[in-house]
Amino acid sequence: MAAACAEISEARVTDFFWVVWGLLTLLAYGGGWLVGVAVYANDASSSRRLVVPFLVAPTMILLSMQACALFHAMDRAALTPFCLVFFSSVALVSFRYAGRSAVLRCLRADALAPWRVVKSIWVDREPLGIAVAIALGLWSIAVVMCVVYRSW
């Protein structure tokens, strides 16, 4: 009976850390977007701001892993609070640098950007739209594979 309870509690802890991992990833990409807003707040185009999170977030994640590995603390108990503090700090500093009004203006513009792109692809009959659809499909398959086949 005790072994079954230990397995159940370990499974719940593992599922809990999947949720924590997802939230920290969102925080990393949110912080990356805020860095983009801080750097390109006066840029009329959303494209530069939307590329920055894909550069900054993986960099922050790798830097966090390297910092924890430097102190031989590559476990969930050390990496989770470190990432939480580090990602939040980057987001806070970027938010304060950009200012509330710039963040809200850029959020509104960037939230509408995908619809503007879809409209432009449809009106201009842009063949790149097919590549974007294929890339999104492949990314979706990769996400499903990561969730279903937890071999790593």
Phi and psi restraints in degrees (value plus and minus 20) as a CYANA .aco file:
   2 ALA   PHI     -85.3   -45.3
   2 ALA   PSI     -55.7   -15.7
   3 ALA   PHI     -86.4   -46.4
   3 ALA   PSI     -59.3   -19.3
   4 ALA   PHI     -85.2   -45.2
   4 ALA   PSI     -60.8   -20.8
   5 CYS   PHI     -85.5   -45.5
   5 CYS   PSI     -57.3   -17.3
   6 ALA   PHI     -85.3   -45.3
   6 ALA   PSI     -59.4   -19.4
   7 GLU   PHI     -86.9   -46.9
   7 GLU   PSI     -61.0   -21.0
   8 ILE   PHI     -85.5   -45.5
   8 ILE   PSI     -64.6   -24.6
   9 SER   PHI     -87.2   -47.2
   9 SER   PSI     -55.6   -15.6
  10 GLU   PHI     -86.8   -46.8
  10 GLU   PSI     -58.0   -18.0
  11 ALA   PHI     -86.1   -46.1
  11 ALA   PSI     -60.9   -20.9
  12 ARG   PHI     -85.8   -45.8
  12 ARG   PSI     -59.1   -19.1
  13 VAL   PHI     -84.4   -44.4
  13 VAL   PSI     -61.8   -21.8
  14 THR   PHI     -82.9   -42.9
  14 THR   PSI     -64.1   -24.1
  15 ASP   PHI     -83.9   -43.9
  15 ASP   PSI     -57.6   -17.6
  16 PHE   PHI     -82.1   -42.1
  16 PHE   PSI     -61.5   -21.5
  17 PHE   PHI     -91.2   -51.2
  17 PHE   PSI     -45.0    -5.0
  18 TRP   PHI     -84.0   -44.0
  18 TRP   PSI     -61.3   -21.3
  19 VAL   PHI     -85.8   -45.8
  19 VAL   PSI     -64.0   -24.0
  20 VAL   PHI     -82.5   -42.5
  20 VAL   PSI     -62.7   -22.7
  21 TRP   PHI     -79.5   -39.5
  21 TRP   PSI     -63.9   -23.9
  22 GLY   PHI     -83.3   -43.3
  22 GLY   PSI     -63.2   -23.2
  23 LEU   PHI     -87.1   -47.1
  23 LEU   PSI     -59.5   -19.5
  24 LEU   PHI     -86.9   -46.9
  24 LEU   PSI     -55.3   -15.3
  25 THR   PHI     -85.4   -45.4
  25 THR   PSI     -62.7   -22.7
  26 LEU   PHI     -82.4   -42.4
  26 LEU   PSI     -59.2   -19.2
  27 LEU   PHI     -84.6   -44.6
  27 LEU   PSI     -59.5   -19.5
  28 ALA   PHI     -84.4   -44.4
  28 ALA   PSI     -65.6   -25.6
  29 TYR   PHI     -91.2   -51.2
  29 TYR   PSI     -53.8   -13.8
  30 GLY   PHI     -84.4   -44.4
  30 GLY   PSI     -62.8   -22.8
  31 GLY   PHI     -83.6   -43.6
  31 GLY   PSI     -58.1   -18.1
  32 GLY   PHI     -83.6   -43.6
  32 GLY   PSI     -59.7   -19.7
  33 TRP   PHI     -85.5   -45.5
  33 TRP   PSI     -59.4   -19.4
  34 LEU   PHI     -85.5   -45.5
  34 LEU   PSI     -53.6   -13.6
  35 VAL   PHI     -82.9   -42.9
  35 VAL   PSI     -62.6   -22.6
  36 GLY   PHI     -81.4   -41.4
  36 GLY   PSI     -58.8   -18.8
  37 VAL   PHI     -86.5   -46.5
  37 VAL   PSI     -61.5   -21.5
  38 ALA   PHI     -84.7   -44.7
  38 ALA   PSI     -55.8   -15.8
  39 VAL   PHI    -102.5   -62.5
  39 VAL   PSI     -62.6   -22.6
  40 TYR   PHI    -135.1   -95.1
  40 TYR   PSI      19.4    59.4
  41 ALA   PHI     -84.5   -44.5
  41 ALA   PSI     -53.6   -13.6
  42 ASN   PHI    -113.3   -73.3
  42 ASN   PSI     -16.7    23.3
  43 ASP   PHI    -101.2   -61.2
  43 ASP   PSI     109.4   149.4
  44 ALA   PHI     -91.9   -51.9
  44 ALA   PSI     -47.4    -7.4
  45 SER   PHI    -105.1   -65.1
  45 SER   PSI     119.5   159.5
  46 SER   PHI    -103.4   -63.4
  46 SER   PSI     -34.0     6.0
  47 SER   PHI     -82.0   -42.0
  47 SER   PSI     -60.4   -20.4
  48 ARG   PHI     -87.9   -47.9
  48 ARG   PSI     -62.6   -22.6
  49 ARG   PHI     -84.4   -44.4
  49 ARG   PSI     -52.0   -12.0
  50 LEU   PHI    -101.7   -61.7
  50 LEU   PSI     -33.9     6.1
  51 VAL   PHI    -106.8   -66.8
  51 VAL   PSI     -52.3   -12.3
  52 VAL   PHI     -76.4   -36.4
  52 VAL   PSI     -63.4   -23.4
  53 PRO   PHI     -79.7   -39.7
  53 PRO   PSI     -50.5   -10.5
  54 PHE   PHI     -95.2   -55.2
  54 PHE   PSI     -31.8     8.2
  55 LEU   PHI    -118.9   -78.9
  55 LEU   PSI     -61.1   -21.1
  56 VAL   PHI     -98.5   -58.5
  56 VAL   PSI     -64.4   -24.4
  57 ALA   PHI     -81.4   -41.4
  57 ALA   PSI     -69.6   -29.6
  58 PRO   PHI     -82.3   -42.3
  58 PRO   PSI     -52.5   -12.5
  59 THR   PHI     -84.8   -44.8
  59 THR   PSI     -63.3   -23.3
  60 MET   PHI     -85.2   -45.2
  60 MET   PSI     -59.7   -19.7
  61 ILE   PHI     -84.1   -44.1
  61 ILE   PSI     -66.6   -26.6
  62 LEU   PHI     -86.3   -46.3
  62 LEU   PSI     -58.6   -18.6
  63 LEU   PHI     -83.6   -43.6
  63 LEU   PSI     -58.3   -18.3
  64 SER   PHI     -84.4   -44.4
  64 SER   PSI     -64.0   -24.0
  65 MET   PHI     -84.9   -44.9
  65 MET   PSI     -60.1   -20.1
  66 GLN   PHI     -88.3   -48.3
  66 GLN   PSI     -57.7   -17.7
  67 ALA   PHI     -85.6   -45.6
  67 ALA   PSI     -62.3   -22.3
  68 CYS   PHI     -89.8   -49.8
  68 CYS   PSI     -56.5   -16.5
  69 ALA   PHI     -87.1   -47.1
  69 ALA   PSI     -50.3   -10.3
  70 LEU   PHI     -79.8   -39.8
  70 LEU   PSI     -54.4   -14.4
  71 PHE   PHI    -122.4   -82.4
  71 PHE   PSI      -1.8    38.2
  72 HIS   PHI      34.1    74.1
  72 HIS   PSI      25.1    65.1
  73 ALA   PHI    -146.9  -106.9
  73 ALA   PSI      33.4    73.4
  74 MET   PHI    -111.2   -71.2
  74 MET   PSI      32.0    72.0
  75 ASP   PHI    -142.6  -102.6
  75 ASP   PSI     148.5   188.5
  76 ARG   PHI     -83.4   -43.4
  76 ARG   PSI     -54.0   -14.0
  77 ALA   PHI     -87.0   -47.0
  77 ALA   PSI     -48.9    -8.9
  78 ALA   PHI    -115.8   -75.8
  78 ALA   PSI     -59.3   -19.3
  79 LEU   PHI     -89.6   -49.6
  79 LEU   PSI     -57.6   -17.6
  80 THR   PHI     -82.5   -42.5
  80 THR   PSI     -73.6   -33.6
  81 PRO   PHI     -86.6   -46.6
  81 PRO   PSI     -53.9   -13.9
  82 PHE   PHI     -82.7   -42.7
  82 PHE   PSI     -67.2   -27.2
  83 CYS   PHI     -83.6   -43.6
  83 CYS   PSI     -60.5   -20.5
  84 LEU   PHI     -79.8   -39.8
  84 LEU   PSI     -67.4   -27.4
  85 VAL   PHI     -88.5   -48.5
  85 VAL   PSI     -63.9   -23.9
  86 PHE   PHI     -86.3   -46.3
  86 PHE   PSI     -69.8   -29.8
  87 PHE   PHI     -84.9   -44.9
  87 PHE   PSI     -60.5   -20.5
  88 SER   PHI     -85.2   -45.2
  88 SER   PSI     -58.0   -18.0
  89 SER   PHI     -84.2   -44.2
  89 SER   PSI     -64.1   -24.1
  90 VAL   PHI     -81.7   -41.7
  90 VAL   PSI     -64.4   -24.4
  91 ALA   PHI     -83.7   -43.7
  91 ALA   PSI     -63.7   -23.7
  92 LEU   PHI     -85.5   -45.5
  92 LEU   PSI     -65.8   -25.8
  93 VAL   PHI     -83.5   -43.5
  93 VAL   PSI     -61.6   -21.6
  94 SER   PHI     -86.3   -46.3
  94 SER   PSI     -60.1   -20.1
  95 PHE   PHI     -82.9   -42.9
  95 PHE   PSI     -64.9   -24.9
  96 ARG   PHI     -86.8   -46.8
  96 ARG   PSI     -55.6   -15.6
  97 TYR   PHI     -89.6   -49.6
  97 TYR   PSI     -63.2   -23.2
  98 ALA   PHI     -94.6   -54.6
  98 ALA   PSI     -58.5   -18.5
  99 GLY   PHI      73.8   113.8
  99 GLY   PSI     131.2   171.2
 100 ARG   PHI     -83.5   -43.5
 100 ARG   PSI     -63.4   -23.4
 101 SER   PHI     -85.3   -45.3
 101 SER   PSI     -59.8   -19.8
 102 ALA   PHI     -87.0   -47.0
 102 ALA   PSI     -59.2   -19.2
 103 VAL   PHI     -83.8   -43.8
 103 VAL   PSI     -65.2   -25.2
 104 LEU   PHI     -85.9   -45.9
 104 LEU   PSI     -59.2   -19.2
 105 ARG   PHI     -84.5   -44.5
 105 ARG   PSI     -65.0   -25.0
 106 CYS   PHI     -89.4   -49.4
 106 CYS   PSI     -54.9   -14.9
 107 LEU   PHI     -82.6   -42.6
 107 LEU   PSI     -64.0   -24.0
 108 ARG   PHI     -83.1   -43.1
 108 ARG   PSI     -65.8   -25.8
 109 ALA   PHI     -86.5   -46.5
 109 ALA   PSI     -61.7   -21.7
 110 ASP   PHI     -94.5   -54.5
 110 ASP   PSI     -48.5    -8.5
 111 ALA   PHI     -88.7   -48.7
 111 ALA   PSI     -50.5   -10.5
 112 LEU   PHI    -108.1   -68.1
 112 LEU   PSI     -29.8    10.2
 113 ALA   PHI     -79.4   -39.4
 113 ALA   PSI     -64.5   -24.5
 114 PRO   PHI     -80.4   -40.4
 114 PRO   PSI     -56.9   -16.9
 115 TRP   PHI     -88.8   -48.8
 115 TRP   PSI     -56.0   -16.0
 116 ARG   PHI     -86.1   -46.1
 116 ARG   PSI     -58.1   -18.1
 117 VAL   PHI     -86.5   -46.5
 117 VAL   PSI     -65.1   -25.1
 118 VAL   PHI     -81.8   -41.8
 118 VAL   PSI     -62.9   -22.9
 119 LYS   PHI     -82.6   -42.6
 119 LYS   PSI     -63.2   -23.2
 120 SER   PHI     -84.8   -44.8
 120 SER   PSI     -60.8   -20.8
 121 ILE   PHI     -83.8   -43.8
 121 ILE   PSI     -62.1   -22.1
 122 TRP   PHI     -88.2   -48.2
 122 TRP   PSI     -65.0   -25.0
 123 VAL   PHI     -89.3   -49.3
 123 VAL   PSI     -63.1   -23.1
 124 ASP   PHI    -106.8   -66.8
 124 ASP   PSI     -22.9    17.1
 125 ARG   PHI      33.2    73.2
 125 ARG   PSI      29.5    69.5
 126 GLU   PHI     -95.5   -55.5
 126 GLU   PSI     101.8   141.8
 127 PRO   PHI     -88.8   -48.8
 127 PRO   PSI     -38.4     1.6
 128 LEU   PHI     -84.2   -44.2
 128 LEU   PSI     -41.9    -1.9
 129 GLY   PHI     -80.2   -40.2
 129 GLY   PSI     -54.3   -14.3
 130 ILE   PHI     -86.6   -46.6
 130 ILE   PSI     -60.2   -20.2
 131 ALA   PHI     -84.3   -44.3
 131 ALA   PSI     -59.0   -19.0
 132 VAL   PHI     -85.0   -45.0
 132 VAL   PSI     -63.2   -23.2
 133 ALA   PHI     -82.4   -42.4
 133 ALA   PSI     -62.1   -22.1
 134 ILE   PHI     -84.4   -44.4
 134 ILE   PSI     -63.2   -23.2
 135 ALA   PHI     -82.7   -42.7
 135 ALA   PSI     -61.7   -21.7
 136 LEU   PHI     -85.2   -45.2
 136 LEU   PSI     -58.2   -18.2
 137 GLY   PHI     -84.1   -44.1
 137 GLY   PSI     -64.4   -24.4
 138 LEU   PHI     -85.9   -45.9
 138 LEU   PSI     -59.0   -19.0
 139 TRP   PHI     -83.5   -43.5
 139 TRP   PSI     -60.2   -20.2
 140 SER   PHI     -83.0   -43.0
 140 SER   PSI     -61.2   -21.2
 141 ILE   PHI     -82.9   -42.9
 141 ILE   PSI     -61.5   -21.5
 142 ALA   PHI     -83.0   -43.0
 142 ALA   PSI     -60.3   -20.3
 143 VAL   PHI     -84.3   -44.3
 143 VAL   PSI     -64.6   -24.6
 144 VAL   PHI     -81.4   -41.4
 144 VAL   PSI     -62.1   -22.1
 145 MET   PHI     -83.4   -43.4
 145 MET   PSI     -58.7   -18.7
 146 CYS   PHI     -85.5   -45.5
 146 CYS   PSI     -56.8   -16.8
 147 VAL   PHI     -98.7   -58.7
 147 VAL   PSI     -61.7   -21.7
 148 VAL   PHI     -98.7   -58.7
 148 VAL   PSI     -66.5   -26.5
 149 TYR   PHI    -123.1   -83.1
 149 TYR   PSI      64.4   104.4
 150 ARG   PHI    -103.4   -63.4
 150 ARG   PSI      45.0    85.0
 151 SER   PHI    -109.1   -69.1
 151 SER   PSI     -29.0    11.0
